[in-house]
Amino acid sequence: PYYVDINQNLFLEAYLNSADPNLVLFLETCVASPTPQNFTTVTYDIIRDGCVRDSTYRTYYSPYKHILRFQFSAFQFVRSSPVVYLQCEFVVCRAYDYSSRCYQGCLTRPKSQAS
C-alpha cells in the first residue's frame, strides 16, 4: 500500500524492462476502484482509450521511450472505504511505427457505436 492524503499529487512511473531500445510505452487505460476484484462496476477513469478523463492528470517528460511518467491527485470514493485500487493497461509498440496504437493517441468512438 501507498498512503497519501486526499488531493495529494501521486507521481507514477511505468518502466518497460527490455533490451530493445526501439520500443515505446503507451498508457491505454488507467482506472480506479474501491475494491481490488472489480474494475467494472464502481470505477473512476483517469485514462480511458488513451483519453484523459481526470482533470488533475499530467504527463512528465522522460528521456526514454520505454519509461512513462505521470501524476494525478489522490481522491476517495464517496460512501466507500478510504482505500482506492488502481489498474493501468499499457501498450508496447515499435518506435516510429505511426500506424500503431501508441501513436493514435485518444480514441473516441462515434456516438452511434457507444453503448
Beta strands, then each sheet from edge to edge (+ up, - down):
strand 1: 9-15
strand 2: 23-33
strand 3: 44-48
strand 4: 51-52
strand 5: 58-60
strand 6: 67-73
strand 7: 85-94
sheet 1: 1+ 6- 5+
sheet 2: 4+ 3- 2+ 7-
end
